[in-house]
Amino acid sequence: MAQRLIYTPRIKTPEEKLSDAQNDSNDALLEGLELLRELHAAGVLETLVKLIRGGEGLAGKALHILEGDSSTRLIRNVLELARTASELDPDALGTLGKAANAGISEGAKRVKQGEGVGLGELLGLLRDRDVQVALGRTVRHPQGLWTLPARLSRRDQRVGGPAQAQ
């Protein structure tokens, strides 16, 4: 009696698999290559490569992409705001934010109801401890701003001079 034939199809080589995939995806590959060329021409690929490799030279590349005095000034201002924000006390800032929110809500409610504020009510508010604290803050805030240049100068001396753009 004859034995059954066992057929095993030939396994495709990696080159044949690649060729089949390429033939099936010609349009997508062409669009992908076009996108890749555009990203390369705009310098985005170089920036992404630097980002992936650990940011080596990334700040310089970002400045180069932004190019121009206004962009450099914007970055300097953002960095200075970040430095200033890092010096703020989070608890004090949270308290101030909650007080401002409560005041705005109360003011909006009064405007909605059409209420005004009389002189007697204003003088009566001065007896409230919270109002006294808020007024004290309001008066002391400009005093703190007046001493800002001296504090910045002392800080710059501690860290080795003001920040300079590269």
C-alpha positions in Angstrom: 0.0 0.0 0.0 1.3 3.5 -0.8 2.1 5.9 1.9 0.7 9.3 2.1 2.8 12.2 0.9 3.6 14.8 3.5 3.9 18.3 2.0 5.6 21.1 3.9 5.6 24.4 2.2 8.9 26.1 1.8 9.4 28.8 4.5 9.8 32.3 3.1 13.1 34.0 3.6 13.2 37.4 5.4 13.9 39.0 2.1 10.8 37.4 0.5 8.7 38.5 3.5 10.0 42.0 3.2 9.3 42.1 -0.5 5.7 40.9 0.0 5.1 43.5 2.7 6.6 46.2 0.6 4.4 45.3 -2.4 1.3 45.3 -0.1 2.2 48.7 1.4 3.7 50.8 -1.4 1.4 53.8 -0.9 1.9 53.9 2.8 5.6 53.5 2.5 5.8 56.4 0.0 3.8 58.7 2.3 5.9 57.6 5.3 9.1 58.4 3.4 7.7 61.8 2.4 6.9 62.5 6.0 10.3 61.4 7.1 11.9 63.8 4.6 9.8 66.7 5.8 10.7 66.0 9.4 14.4 65.8 8.5 14.3 69.0 6.5 12.6 70.8 9.5 15.2 69.5 11.9 12.6 67.7 14.0 14.3 64.3 13.6 17.6 65.6 14.9 15.9 67.1 17.9 14.0 63.8 18.6 17.3 61.8 18.3 18.9 64.2 20.8 15.9 63.9 23.1 16.0 60.1 23.0 19.8 60.0 23.6 19.5 62.0 26.8 19.1 65.6 25.7 22.7 66.2 24.8 22.6 69.7 23.1 18.8 69.7 23.2 18.5 73.2 24.6 20.8 74.6 21.9 18.8 72.9 19.2 15.6 74.2 20.6 16.9 77.7 20.6 18.1 77.3 17.1 14.7 76.1 16.0 13.0 79.0 17.6 15.5 81.6 16.3 15.1 85.2 16.9 15.3 87.8 19.7 11.7 87.5 20.7 11.9 83.7 21.1 15.1 84.0 23.2 13.5 86.7 25.3 10.4 84.5 25.8 12.6 81.6 27.0 14.5 83.8 29.4 11.3 85.1 30.8 9.8 81.6 31.3 13.0 80.5 33.1 13.0 83.6 35.3 9.3 83.0 36.1 10.1 79.4 37.0 12.9 80.5 39.2 10.7 83.0 41.0 7.9 80.5 41.4 10.3 78.0 43.0 11.0 80.6 45.7 7.3 81.0 46.6 5.9 79.3 49.7 3.2 76.9 48.5 1.2 77.2 51.7 1.1 81.0 51.5 0.3 80.9 47.8 -2.5 78.4 48.4 -4.0 80.6 51.2 -3.8 83.7 49.0 -5.4 81.8 46.1 -8.3 80.6 48.3 -8.8 84.1 49.7 -8.9 85.6 46.2 -11.3 82.9 45.0 -13.6 83.6 47.9 -13.5 87.3 47.4 -14.2 87.0 43.7 -17.1 84.7 44.4 -18.6 87.1 47.0 -18.1 90.0 44.6 -19.8 88.2 41.8 -22.7 87.3 44.0 -23.1 91.0 45.1 -23.0 92.2 41.5 -25.5 89.7 40.4 -27.9 90.9 43.2 -27.2 94.5 42.3 -25.8 95.4 45.8 -23.4 98.3 46.4 -21.0 98.9 49.3 -21.5 101.9 51.5 -19.0 103.8 53.6 -20.4 102.3 56.8 -20.0 98.8 55.6 -16.4 99.5 54.5 -15.6 100.9 57.9 -17.3 98.0 59.6 -15.2 95.6 57.5 -12.1 97.1 59.0 -13.0 95.5 62.3 -12.8 92.0 60.7 -9.5 90.2 61.4 -9.4 88.6 58.0 -9.8 92.0 56.3 -7.0 93.5 58.5 -4.7 90.7 57.4 -5.6 91.1 53.8 -5.0 94.8 53.9 -1.7 94.3 55.7 -0.7 91.9 52.8 -1.8 94.5 50.3 0.3 97.2 51.9 3.3 95.0 52.4 3.3 93.5 48.9 4.7 96.7 47.3 7.3 96.9 50.1 8.4 93.5 49.1 8.6 94.5 45.5 10.7 97.6 46.4 13.3 95.3 48.0 13.3 92.9 45.0 16.3 94.4 43.2 18.5 94.0 46.2 17.4 90.4 46.8 18.0 89.5 43.2 21.4 91.0 43.3 22.3 89.0 46.5 20.9 85.8 44.8 22.9 86.4 41.6 26.1 86.9 43.7 25.4 83.5 45.5 24.9 81.6 42.2 27.7 83.3 40.3 26.0 86.1 38.4 22.8 86.6 36.4 21.8 84.0 33.9 23.1 84.6 30.4 21.7 83.2 27.2 24.0 81.0 25.2 
